[in-house]
Amino acid sequence: MARITLEHEKVGDCQLSVVVTTDAEIHALNRRYAAEDKPTDVLAFSQEEGEEFVSAPGELRHLGDVVISLETAERQASEAGHDLDAEMAHLLAHGVLHLLGYDHAAPDEEREMRQRERAVLAKAGVEAH
């Protein structure tokens, strides 16, 4: 799903990390880095925000890290009536789009991000929700 998202967004060779974790761990990360004292489904930590990160010569561009709570993903899949694979695909696409600079703080940003998510999921054969 990460590769499909990157291809859809026409991003060349790069690398990123994906971490699947618990509600407790993502809660701690959310509290520390987003000032939100609750678990969440996905967090993205871009290497391209803030101070410029310089890769070693010959190294691939590192976009950053996507962290997904498996417990929250399982709960959301169950509540929405779809399978865990579809939920994880959606969360990973969402996180990668965040690494690429997309956000959903304003209504117009949210519309654009959701449209991109739907397009990526369709390309992967996953029903958007």
N, CA, C and O atoms as CSV, one atom per row, in Angstrom:
chain,resi,resn,atom,element,x,y,z
A,1,MET,N,N,0.828,-1.194,0.000
A,1,MET,CA,C,0.000,0.000,0.000
A,1,MET,C,C,0.870,1.255,0.000
A,1,MET,O,O,0.539,2.236,-0.666
A,2,ALA,N,N,1.968,1.234,0.732
A,2,ALA,CA,C,2.869,2.390,0.731
A,2,ALA,C,C,3.408,2.629,-0.676
A,2,ALA,O,O,3.438,3.765,-1.149
A,3,ARG,N,N,3.828,1.567,-1.336
A,3,ARG,CA,C,4.382,1.693,-2.690
A,3,ARG,C,C,3.320,2.238,-3.654
A,3,ARG,O,O,3.618,3.103,-4.478
A,4,ILE,N,N,2.099,1.743,-3.554
A,4,ILE,CA,C,1.023,2.210,-4.436
A,4,ILE,C,C,0.754,3.695,-4.197
A,4,ILE,O,O,0.551,4.452,-5.146
A,5,THR,N,N,0.754,4.104,-2.939
A,5,THR,CA,C,0.537,5.516,-2.611
A,5,THR,C,C,1.649,6.375,-3.196
A,5,THR,O,O,1.386,7.419,-3.793
A,6,LEU,N,N,2.888,5.935,-3.024
A,6,LEU,CA,C,4.029,6.693,-3.551
A,6,LEU,C,C,3.996,6.764,-5.074
A,6,LEU,O,O,4.275,7.814,-5.653
A,7,GLU,N,N,3.657,5.651,-5.723
A,7,GLU,CA,C,3.552,5.653,-7.186
A,7,GLU,C,C,2.445,6.590,-7.648
A,7,GLU,O,O,2.624,7.349,-8.601
A,8,HIS,N,N,1.301,6.537,-6.971
A,8,HIS,CA,C,0.177,7.406,-7.327
A,8,HIS,C,C,0.568,8.877,-7.213
A,8,HIS,O,O,0.142,9.706,-8.016
A,9,GLU,N,N,1.373,9.185,-6.218
A,9,GLU,CA,C,1.803,10.562,-5.990
A,9,GLU,C,C,3.066,10.917,-6.778
A,9,GLU,O,O,3.616,12.009,-6.635
A,10,LYS,N,N,3.513,9.976,-7.612
A,10,LYS,CA,C,4.687,10.183,-8.477
A,10,LYS,C,C,5.950,10.531,-7.687
A,10,LYS,O,O,6.713,11.424,-8.056
A,11,VAL,N,N,6.147,9.798,-6.591
A,11,VAL,CA,C,7.342,9.963,-5.764
A,11,VAL,C,C,8.355,8.918,-6.205
A,11,VAL,O,O,8.032,7.735,-6.310
A,12,GLY,N,N,9.565,9.354,-6.460
A,12,GLY,CA,C,10.627,8.444,-6.885
A,12,GLY,C,C,11.113,7.566,-5.742
A,12,GLY,O,O,10.515,7.530,-4.667
A,13,ASP,N,N,12.200,6.865,-5.996
A,13,ASP,CA,C,12.750,5.951,-4.998
A,13,ASP,C,C,12.974,6.669,-3.670
A,13,ASP,O,O,13.542,7.760,-3.622
A,14,CYS,N,N,12.521,6.039,-2.610
A,14,CYS,CA,C,12.663,6.589,-1.268
A,14,CYS,C,C,12.439,5.459,-0.277
A,14,CYS,O,O,12.161,4.323,-0.662
A,15,GLN,N,N,12.561,5.778,0.980
A,15,GLN,CA,C,12.265,4.795,2.012
A,15,GLN,C,C,11.429,5.443,3.105
A,15,GLN,O,O,11.427,6.663,3.272
A,16,LEU,N,N,10.723,4.602,3.839
A,16,LEU,CA,C,9.966,5.036,5.002
A,16,LEU,C,C,9.865,3.851,5.943
A,16,LEU,O,O,10.080,2.705,5.548
A,17,SER,N,N,9.540,4.137,7.180
A,17,SER,CA,C,9.362,3.077,8.169
A,17,SER,C,C,7.891,2.971,8.521
A,17,SER,O,O,7.181,3.975,8.584
A,18,VAL,N,N,7.441,1.747,8.748
A,18,VAL,CA,C,6.078,1.500,9.205
A,18,VAL,C,C,6.182,0.718,10.506
A,18,VAL,O,O,6.817,-0.334,10.564
A,19,VAL,N,N,5.551,1.245,11.548
A,19,VAL,CA,C,5.547,0.605,12.857
A,19,VAL,C,C,4.108,0.276,13.210
A,19,VAL,O,O,3.243,1.151,13.180
A,20,VAL,N,N,3.850,-0.970,13.542
A,20,VAL,CA,C,2.529,-1.387,14.020
A,20,VAL,C,C,2.682,-1.614,15.514
A,20,VAL,O,O,3.535,-2.388,15.949
A,21,THR,N,N,1.851,-0.934,16.299
A,21,THR,CA,C,2.049,-0.920,17.741
A,21,THR,C,C,0.723,-1.053,18.488
A,21,THR,O,O,-0.309,-1.369,17.895
A,22,THR,N,N,0.767,-0.809,19.785
A,22,THR,CA,C,-0.397,-0.932,20.666
A,22,THR,C,C,-1.041,0.432,20.904
A,22,THR,O,O,-0.463,1.474,20.595
A,23,ASP,N,N,-2.245,0.400,21.456
A,23,ASP,CA,C,-2.901,1.645,21.854
A,23,ASP,C,C,-2.074,2.387,22.897
A,23,ASP,O,O,-1.962,3.612,22.843
A,24,ALA,N,N,-1.497,1.656,23.844
A,24,ALA,CA,C,-0.712,2.307,24.903
A,24,ALA,C,C,0.475,3.068,24.315
A,24,ALA,O,O,0.749,4.198,24.716
A,25,GLU,N,N,1.172,2.456,23.373
A,25,GLU,CA,C,2.345,3.105,22.784
A,25,GLU,C,C,1.953,4.296,21.916
A,25,GLU,O,O,2.590,5.348,21.986
A,26,ILE,N,N,0.914,4.143,21.102
A,26,ILE,CA,C,0.526,5.270,20.242
A,26,ILE,C,C,-0.067,6.399,21.078
A,26,ILE,O,O,0.044,7.569,20.710
A,27,HIS,N,N,-0.700,6.055,22.208
A,27,HIS,CA,C,-1.206,7.070,23.137
A,27,HIS,C,C,-0.039,7.906,23.660
A,27,HIS,O,O,-0.111,9.135,23.689
A,28,ALA,N,N,1.030,7.234,24.071
A,28,ALA,CA,C,2.210,7.944,24.581
A,28,ALA,C,C,2.813,8.846,23.498
A,28,ALA,O,O,3.192,9.983,23.779
A,29,LEU,N,N,2.901,8.347,22.278
A,29,LEU,CA,C,3.435,9.152,21.171
A,29,LEU,C,C,2.522,10.331,20.856
A,29,LEU,O,O,2.996,11.442,20.618
A,30,ASN,N,N,1.224,10.090,20.856
A,30,ASN,CA,C,0.252,11.135,20.565
A,30,ASN,C,C,0.313,12.240,21.626
A,30,ASN,O,O,0.233,13.426,21.305
A,31,ARG,N,N,0.456,11.839,22.880
A,31,ARG,CA,C,0.554,12.808,23.975
A,31,ARG,C,C,1.846,13.628,23.837
A,31,ARG,O,O,1.835,14.849,23.990
A,32,ARG,N,N,2.941,12.947,23.548
A,32,ARG,CA,C,4.243,13.619,23.484
A,32,ARG,C,C,4.386,14.537,22.269
A,32,ARG,O,O,4.887,15.654,22.393
A,33,TYR,N,N,3.951,14.076,21.107
A,33,TYR,CA,C,4.229,14.819,19.884
A,33,TYR,C,C,3.052,15.608,19.323
A,33,TYR,O,O,3.255,16.530,18.532
A,34,ALA,N,N,1.835,15.271,19.712
A,34,ALA,CA,C,0.669,15.978,19.172
A,34,ALA,C,C,-0.166,16.641,20.265
A,34,ALA,O,O,-1.201,17.244,19.981
A,35,ALA,N,N,0.287,16.526,21.517
A,35,ALA,CA,C,-0.419,17.115,22.660
A,35,ALA,C,C,-1.867,16.633,22.752
A,35,ALA,O,O,-2.750,17.368,23.192
A,36,GLU,N,N,-2.095,15.391,22.330
A,36,GLU,CA,C,-3.416,14.763,22.417
A,36,GLU,C,C,-3.306,13.605,23.395
A,36,GLU,O,O,-2.564,12.655,23.148
A,37,ASP,N,N,-4.032,13.673,24.495
A,37,ASP,CA,C,-3.919,12.664,25.547
A,37,ASP,C,C,-4.914,11.522,25.331
A,37,ASP,O,O,-5.805,11.285,26.146
A,38,LYS,N,N,-4.734,10.827,24.210
A,38,LYS,CA,C,-5.594,9.691,23.876
A,38,LYS,C,C,-4.910,8.876,22.787
A,38,LYS,O,O,-4.051,9.390,22.069
A,39,PRO,N,N,-5.284,7.620,22.663
A,39,PRO,CA,C,-4.748,6.845,21.539
A,39,PRO,C,C,-5.367,7.347,20.237
A,39,PRO,O,O,-6.411,7.999,20.244
A,40,THR,N,N,-4.720,7.040,19.143
A,40,THR,CA,C,-5.229,7.386,17.817
A,40,THR,C,C,-4.947,6.212,16.891
A,40,THR,O,O,-4.283,5.255,17.289
A,41,ASP,N,N,-5.437,6.274,15.676
A,41,ASP,CA,C,-5.229,5.153,14.762
A,41,ASP,C,C,-3.889,5.203,14.049
A,41,ASP,O,O,-3.232,4.174,13.891
A,42,VAL,N,N,-3.472,6.401,13.612
A,42,VAL,CA,C,-2.223,6.510,12.849
A,42,VAL,C,C,-1.552,7.850,13.127
A,42,VAL,O,O,-2.213,8.882,13.248
A,43,LEU,N,N,-0.238,7.813,13.225
A,43,LEU,CA,C,0.583,9.016,13.336
A,43,LEU,C,C,1.642,8.965,12.245
A,43,LEU,O,O,2.096,7.888,11.858
A,44,ALA,N,N,2.028,10.121,11.756
A,44,ALA,CA,C,3.089,10.197,10.753
A,44,ALA,C,C,4.129,11.204,11.224
A,44,ALA,O,O,3.797,12.316,11.636
A,45,PHE,N,N,5.374,10.800,11.155
A,45,PHE,CA,C,6.488,11.646,11.568
A,45,PHE,C,C,7.377,11.882,10.352
A,45,PHE,O,O,8.175,11.023,9.976
A,46,SER,N,N,7.231,13.041,9.751
A,46,SER,CA,C,7.955,13.360,8.523
A,46,SER,C,C,9.391,13.766,8.814
A,46,SER,O,O,9.658,14.513,9.756
A,47,GLN,N,N,10.303,13.272,8.006
A,47,GLN,CA,C,11.699,13.703,8.074
A,47,GLN,C,C,11.897,14.984,7.280
A,47,GLN,O,O,12.975,15.578,7.316
A,48,GLU,N,N,10.873,15.410,6.572
A,48,GLU,CA,C,11.012,16.559,5.689
A,48,GLU,C,C,10.391,17.821,6.259
A,48,GLU,O,O,10.333,18.845,5.579
A,49,GLU,N,N,9.924,17.761,7.501
A,49,GLU,CA,C,9.413,18.951,8.172
A,49,GLU,C,C,10.467,19.427,9.156
A,49,GLU,O,O,11.294,18.637,9.611
A,50,GLY,N,N,10.445,20.683,9.482
A,50,GLY,CA,C,11.416,21.219,10.434
A,50,GLY,C,C,12.769,21.402,9.774
A,50,GLY,O,O,12.858,21.748,8.596
A,51,GLU,N,N,13.818,21.169,10.541
A,51,GLU,CA,C,15.168,21.332,10.013
A,51,GLU,C,C,15.412,20.333,8.896
A,51,GLU,O,O,14.930,19.201,8.938
A,52,GLU,N,N,16.164,20.768,7.899
A,52,GLU,CA,C,16.433,19.909,6.751
A,52,GLU,C,C,17.247,18.695,7.171
A,52,GLU,O,O,18.255,18.815,7.868
A,53,PHE,N,N,16.794,17.527,6.737
A,53,PHE,CA,C,17.497,16.271,6.986
A,53,PHE,C,C,18.286,15.940,5.727
A,53,PHE,O,O,17.728,15.905,4.630
A,54,VAL,N,N,19.559,15.703,5.883
A,54,VAL,CA,C,20.409,15.397,4.737
A,54,VAL,C,C,20.787,13.926,4.785
A,54,VAL,O,O,21.408,13.467,5.744
A,55,SER,N,N,20.411,13.189,3.744
A,55,SER,CA,C,20.775,11.775,3.649
A,55,SER,C,C,22.244,11.659,3.262
A,55,SER,O,O,22.803,12.537,2.605
A,56,ALA,N,N,22.845,10.574,3.679
A,56,ALA,CA,C,24.225,10.299,3.288
A,56,ALA,C,C,24.285,10.120,1.776
A,56,ALA,O,O,23.312,9.678,1.167
A,57,PRO,N,N,25.414,10.459,1.168
A,57,PRO,CA,C,25.545,10.280,-0.285
A,57,PRO,C,C,25.223,8.841,-0.694
A,57,PRO,O,O,25.702,7.887,-0.081
A,58,GLY,N,N,24.414,8.704,-1.730
A,58,GLY,CA,C,24.044,7.385,-2.221
A,58,GLY,C,C,22.879,6.745,-1.490
A,58,GLY,O,O,22.401,5.689,-1.903
A,59,GLU,N,N,22.415,7.358,-0.420
A,59,GLU,CA,C,21.286,6.818,0.341
A,59,GLU,C,C,19.970,7.320,-0.244
A,59,GLU,O,O,19.898,8.416,-0.800
A,60,LEU,N,N,18.944,6.505,-0.109
A,60,LEU,CA,C,17.615,6.914,-0.555
A,60,LEU,C,C,17.059,7.995,0.362
A,60,LEU,O,O,17.378,8.051,1.550
A,61,ARG,N,N,16.232,8.839,-0.206
A,61,ARG,CA,C,15.504,9.843,0.569
A,61,ARG,C,C,14.643,9.112,1.596
A,61,ARG,O,O,13.929,8.170,1.252
A,62,HIS,N,N,14.710,9.546,2.862
A,62,HIS,CA,C,13.883,8.938,3.909
A,62,HIS,C,C,12.728,9.883,4.210
A,62,HIS,O,O,12.934,10.994,4.699
A,63,LEU,N,N,11.506,9.432,3.914
A,63,LEU,CA,C,10.325,10.277,4.114
A,63,LEU,C,C,9.973,10.448,5.579
A,63,LEU,O,O,9.568,11.532,5.998
A,64,GLY,N,N,10.123,9.386,6.364
A,64,GLY,CA,C,9.748,9.446,7.767
A,64,GLY,C,C,9.158,8.132,8.219
A,64,GLY,O,O,9.441,7.075,7.655
A,65,ASP,N,N,8.323,8.216,9.258
A,65,ASP,CA,C,7.775,7.027,9.901
A,65,ASP,C,C,6.258,7.119,9.999
A,65,ASP,O,O,5.707,8.174,10.315
A,66,VAL,N,N,5.593,6.006,9.726
A,66,VAL,CA,C,4.149,5.879,9.924
A,66,VAL,C,C,3.956,4.890,11.063
A,66,VAL,O,O,4.489,3.781,11.028
A,67,VAL,N,N,3.187,5.296,12.079
A,67,VAL,CA,C,2.925,4.450,13.240
A,67,VAL,C,C,1.428,4.174,13.281
A,67,VAL,O,O,0.618,5.102,13.281
A,68,ILE,N,N,1.063,2.893,13.316
A,68,ILE,CA,C,-0.344,2.482,13.298
A,68,ILE,C,C,-0.638,1.655,14.539
A,68,ILE,O,O,0.125,0.751,14.879
A,69,SER,N,N,-1.739,1.959,15.216
A,69,SER,CA,C,-2.181,1.144,16.347
A,69,SER,C,C,-3.020,-0.019,15.823
A,69,SER,O,O,-4.098,0.182,15.263
A,70,LEU,N,N,-2.519,-1.223,16.010
A,70,LEU,CA,C,-3.254,-2.411,15.578
A,70,LEU,C,C,-4.565,-2.541,16.340
A,70,LEU,O,O,-5.587,-2.906,15.759
A,71,GLU,N,N,-4.544,-2.244,17.640
A,71,GLU,CA,C,-5.768,-2.356,18.443
A,71,GLU,C,C,-6.851,-1.402,17.937
A,71,GLU,O,O,-8.011,-1.792,17.810
A,72,THR,N,N,-6.481,-0.175,17.654
A,72,THR,CA,C,-7.459,0.785,17.138
A,72,THR,C,C,-7.925,0.378,15.749
A,72,THR,O,O,-9.109,0.494,15.434
A,73,ALA,N,N,-7.012,-0.094,14.919
A,73,ALA,CA,C,-7.388,-0.549,13.574
A,73,ALA,C,C,-8.390,-1.701,13.655
A,73,ALA,O,O,-9.368,-1.725,12.909
A,74,GLU,N,N,-8.152,-2.647,14.551
A,74,GLU,CA,C,-9.087,-3.773,14.721
A,74,GLU,C,C,-10.456,-3.274,15.157
A,74,GLU,O,O,-11.480,-3.717,14.636
A,75,ARG,N,N,-10.473,-2.354,16.109
A,75,ARG,CA,C,-11.734,-1.805,16.614
A,75,ARG,C,C,-12.480,-1.061,15.506
A,75,ARG,O,O,-13.681,-1.259,15.321
A,76,GLN,N,N,-11.772,-0.212,14.777
A,76,GLN,CA,C,-12.409,0.570,13.709
A,76,GLN,C,C,-12.937,-0.332,12.601
A,76,GLN,O,O,-14.019,-0.084,12.066
A,77,ALA,N,N,-12.195,-1.364,12.252
A,77,ALA,CA,C,-12.653,-2.301,11.218
A,77,ALA,C,C,-13.934,-2.990,11.660
A,77,ALA,O,O,-14.884,-3.113,10.886
A,78,SER,N,N,-13.953,-3.435,12.904
A,78,SER,CA,C,-15.133,-4.119,13.437
A,78,SER,C,C,-16.344,-3.184,13.457
A,78,SER,O,O,-17.439,-3.565,13.045
A,79,GLU,N,N,-16.136,-1.961,13.938
A,79,GLU,CA,C,-17.234,-0.992,14.019
A,79,GLU,C,C,-17.769,-0.614,12.638
A,79,GLU,O,O,-18.967,-0.380,12.478
A,80,ALA,N,N,-16.886,-0.554,11.645
A,80,ALA,CA,C,-17.290,-0.154,10.292
A,80,ALA,C,C,-17.783,-1.332,9.455
A,80,ALA,O,O,-18.351,-1.137,8.381
A,81,GLY,N,N,-17.565,-2.552,9.943
A,81,GLY,CA,C,-18.031,-3.732,9.221
A,81,GLY,C,C,-17.177,-4.124,8.030
A,81,GLY,O,O,-17.682,-4.720,7.079
A,82,HIS,N,N,-15.888,-3.798,8.065
A,82,HIS,CA,C,-14.993,-4.266,7.010
A,82,HIS,C,C,-13.812,-4.989,7.646
A,82,HIS,O,O,-13.649,-4.980,8.866
A,83,ASP,N,N,-12.995,-5.613,6.809
A,83,ASP,CA,C,-11.925,-6.432,7.378
A,83,ASP,C,C,-10.711,-5.593,7.770
A,83,ASP,O,O,-10.550,-4.447,7.350
A,84,LEU,N,N,-9.866,-6.210,8.591
A,84,LEU,CA,C,-8.684,-5.534,9.111
A,84,LEU,C,C,-7.724,-5.132,7.995
A,84,LEU,O,O,-7.108,-4.068,8.070
A,85,ASP,N,N,-7.587,-5.960,6.969
A,85,ASP,CA,C,-6.683,-5.620,5.866
A,85,ASP,C,C,-7.081,-4.298,5.207
A,85,ASP,O,O,-6.221,-3.473,4.898
A,86,ALA,N,N,-8.378,-4.100,4.993
A,86,ALA,CA,C,-8.854,-2.853,4.382
A,86,ALA,C,C,-8.571,-1.665,5.298
A,86,ALA,O,O,-8.174,-0.597,4.832
A,87,GLU,N,N,-8.772,-1.853,6.588
A,87,GLU,CA,C,-8.509,-0.771,7.544
A,87,GLU,C,C,-7.026,-0.424,7.578
A,87,GLU,O,O,-6.660,0.752,7.573
A,88,MET,N,N,-6.178,-1.437,7.612
A,88,MET,CA,C,-4.731,-1.196,7.641
A,88,MET,C,C,-4.275,-0.521,6.346
A,88,MET,O,O,-3.419,0.363,6.378
A,89,ALA,N,N,-4.838,-0.929,5.216
A,89,ALA,CA,C,-4.492,-0.301,3.936
A,89,ALA,C,C,-4.853,1.180,3.961
A,89,ALA,O,O,-4.069,2.029,3.536
A,90,HIS,N,N,-6.047,1.477,4.463
A,90,HIS,CA,C,-6.490,2.867,4.545
A,90,HIS,C,C,-5.570,3.677,5.459
A,90,HIS,O,O,-5.160,4.783,5.105
A,91,LEU,N,N,-5.246,3.132,6.630
A,91,LEU,CA,C,-4.403,3.864,7.577
A,91,LEU,C,C,-2.994,4.077,7.033
A,91,LEU,O,O,-2.400,5.135,7.245
A,92,LEU,N,N,-2.460,3.087,6.338
A,92,LEU,CA,C,-1.121,3.235,5.773
A,92,LEU,C,C,-1.113,4.284,4.659
A,92,LEU,O,O,-0.215,5.124,4.604
A,93,ALA,N,N,-2.102,4.238,3.781
A,93,ALA,CA,C,-2.198,5.259,2.727
A,93,ALA,C,C,-2.326,6.648,3.351
A,93,ALA,O,O,-1.679,7.594,2.904
A,94,HIS,N,N,-3.147,6.765,4.365
A,94,HIS,CA,C,-3.357,8.034,5.069
A,94,HIS,C,C,-2.038,8.542,5.658
A,94,HIS,O,O,-1.688,9.712,5.504
A,95,GLY,N,N,-1.316,7.651,6.331
A,95,GLY,CA,C,-0.046,8.037,6.936
A,95,GLY,C,C,0.989,8.457,5.911
A,95,GLY,O,O,1.707,9.435,6.120
A,96,VAL,N,N,1.076,7.731,4.804
A,96,VAL,CA,C,2.040,8.082,3.754
A,96,VAL,C,C,1.685,9.443,3.151
A,96,VAL,O,O,2.575,10.248,2.876
A,97,LEU,N,N,0.408,9.702,2.946
A,97,LEU,CA,C,0.012,11.018,2.434
A,97,LEU,C,C,0.424,12.129,3.398
A,97,LEU,O,O,0.842,13.203,2.965
A,98,HIS,N,N,0.307,11.874,4.702
A,98,HIS,CA,C,0.797,12.859,5.677
A,98,HIS,C,C,2.300,13.086,5.500
A,98,HIS,O,O,2.762,14.226,5.540
A,99,LEU,N,N,3.063,12.008,5.306
A,99,LEU,CA,C,4.509,12.160,5.102
A,99,LEU,C,C,4.812,13.017,3.879
A,99,LEU,O,O,5.836,13.697,3.826
A,100,LEU,N,N,3.919,12.978,2.905
A,100,LEU,CA,C,4.109,13.750,1.675
A,100,LEU,C,C,3.597,15.184,1.799
A,100,LEU,O,O,3.642,15.953,0.838
A,101,GLY,N,N,3.107,15.538,2.993
A,101,GLY,CA,C,2.708,16.915,3.243
A,101,GLY,C,C,1.225,17.198,3.203
A,101,GLY,O,O,0.815,18.341,3.404
A,102,TYR,N,N,0.408,16.194,2.949
A,102,TYR,CA,C,-1.036,16.408,2.936
A,102,TYR,C,C,-1.559,16.416,4.363
A,102,TYR,O,O,-1.025,15.742,5.244
A,103,ASP,N,N,-2.620,17.196,4.571
A,103,ASP,CA,C,-3.202,17.322,5.903
A,103,ASP,C,C,-4.715,17.417,5.762
A,103,ASP,O,O,-5.252,17.446,4.655
A,104,HIS,N,N,-5.387,17.465,6.900
A,104,HIS,CA,C,-6.846,17.571,6.874
A,104,HIS,C,C,-7.347,18.510,7.958
A,104,HIS,O,O,-8.429,18.311,8.510
A,105,ALA,N,N,-6.550,19.543,8.264
A,105,ALA,CA,C,-6.937,20.503,9.292
A,105,ALA,C,C,-8.060,21.420,8.809
A,105,ALA,O,O,-8.956,21.762,9.581
A,106,ALA,N,N,-8.016,21.812,7.560
A,106,ALA,CA,C,-9.043,22.685,6.983
A,106,ALA,C,C,-9.929,21.861,6.049
A,106,ALA,O,O,-9.476,20.859,5.495
A,107,PRO,N,N,-11.190,22.272,5.870
A,107,PRO,CA,C,-12.111,21.500,5.021
A,107,PRO,C,C,-11.595,21.235,3.607
A,107,PRO,O,O,-11.764,20.131,3.090
A,108,ASP,N,N,-10.972,22.225,2.976
A,108,ASP,CA,C,-10.475,22.009,1.612
A,108,ASP,C,C,-9.308,21.025,1.602
A,108,ASP,O,O,-9.174,20.232,0.670
A,109,GLU,N,N,-8.461,21.074,2.635
A,109,GLU,CA,C,-7.362,20.108,2.749
A,109,GLU,C,C,-7.913,18.700,2.956
A,109,GLU,O,O,-7.417,17.733,2.378
A,110,GLU,N,N,-8.950,18.601,3.791
A,110,GLU,CA,C,-9.545,17.293,4.064
A,110,GLU,C,C,-10.150,16.696,2.798
A,110,GLU,O,O,-9.984,15.505,2.536
A,111,ARG,N,N,-10.849,17.512,2.012
A,111,ARG,CA,C,-11.428,17.021,0.759
A,111,ARG,C,C,-10.337,16.481,-0.165
A,111,ARG,O,O,-10.477,15.404,-0.743
A,112,GLU,N,N,-9.248,17.242,-0.295
A,112,GLU,CA,C,-8.167,16.807,-1.176
A,112,GLU,C,C,-7.531,15.516,-0.673
A,112,GLU,O,O,-7.259,14.605,-1.456
A,113,MET,N,N,-7.296,15.442,0.628
A,113,MET,CA,C,-6.663,14.244,1.171
A,113,MET,C,C,-7.572,13.027,1.006
A,113,MET,O,O,-7.105,11.958,0.614
A,114,ARG,N,N,-8.853,13.176,1.298
A,114,ARG,CA,C,-9.802,12.052,1.158
A,114,ARG,C,C,-9.892,11.598,-0.300
A,114,ARG,O,O,-9.984,10.402,-0.576
A,115,GLN,N,N,-9.865,12.547,-1.224
A,115,GLN,CA,C,-9.917,12.198,-2.647
A,115,GLN,C,C,-8.685,11.376,-3.025
A,115,GLN,O,O,-8.796,10.380,-3.739
A,116,ARG,N,N,-7.529,11.789,-2.553
A,116,ARG,CA,C,-6.296,11.055,-2.839
A,116,ARG,C,C,-6.335,9.666,-2.201
A,116,ARG,O,O,-5.917,8.688,-2.820
A,117,GLU,N,N,-6.834,9.575,-0.971
A,117,GLU,CA,C,-6.966,8.267,-0.314
A,117,GLU,C,C,-7.850,7.345,-1.140
A,117,GLU,O,O,-7.486,6.196,-1.392
A,118,ARG,N,N,-9.016,7.843,-1.566
A,118,ARG,CA,C,-9.936,7.022,-2.360
A,118,ARG,C,C,-9.277,6.545,-3.649
A,118,ARG,O,O,-9.434,5.387,-4.037
A,119,ALA,N,N,-8.540,7.434,-4.313
A,119,ALA,CA,C,-7.874,7.065,-5.571
A,119,ALA,C,C,-6.821,5.986,-5.337
A,119,ALA,O,O,-6.724,5.034,-6.112
A,120,VAL,N,N,-6.041,6.128,-4.286
A,120,VAL,CA,C,-4.993,5.143,-3.977
A,120,VAL,C,C,-5.621,3.803,-3.614
A,120,VAL,O,O,-5.177,2.759,-4.091
A,121,LEU,N,N,-6.650,3.828,-2.775
A,121,LEU,CA,C,-7.308,2.582,-2.368
A,121,LEU,C,C,-7.937,1.892,-3.577
A,121,LEU,O,O,-7.856,0.669,-3.701
A,122,ALA,N,N,-8.560,2.661,-4.467
A,122,ALA,CA,C,-9.149,2.072,-5.675
A,122,ALA,C,C,-8.071,1.422,-6.533
A,122,ALA,O,O,-8.273,0.336,-7.074
A,123,LYS,N,N,-6.936,2.083,-6.654
A,123,LYS,CA,C,-5.819,1.538,-7.429
A,123,LYS,C,C,-5.351,0.207,-6.840
A,123,LYS,O,O,-4.896,-0.676,-7.568
A,124,ALA,N,N,-5.465,0.070,-5.516
A,124,ALA,CA,C,-5.053,-1.159,-4.829
A,124,ALA,C,C,-6.179,-2.187,-4.758
A,124,ALA,O,O,-5.972,-3.301,-4.277
A,125,GLY,N,N,-7.375,-1.819,-5.235
A,125,GLY,CA,C,-8.506,-2.742,-5.181
A,125,GLY,C,C,-9.129,-2.853,-3.804
A,125,GLY,O,O,-9.743,-3.867,-3.469
A,126,VAL,N,N,-8.969,-1.798,-3.001
A,126,VAL,CA,C,-9.524,-1.775,-1.643
A,126,VAL,C,C,-10.673,-0.784,-1.627
A,126,VAL,O,O,-10.541,0.345,-2.101
A,127,GLU,N,N,-11.801,-1.212,-1.079
A,127,GLU,CA,C,-12.960,-0.326,-0.999
A,127,GLU,C,C,-12.699,0.769,0.026
A,127,GLU,O,O,-12.340,0.485,1.169
A,128,ALA,N,N,-12.881,2.016,-0.384
A,128,ALA,CA,C,-12.705,3.149,0.529
A,128,ALA,C,C,-13.876,3.204,1.499
A,128,ALA,O,O,-14.990,2.790,1.178
A,129,HIS,N,N,-13.605,3.715,2.674
A,129,HIS,CA,C,-14.674,3.876,3.673
A,129,HIS,C,C,-14.626,5.251,4.270
A,129,HIS,O,O,-15.443,5.579,5.129
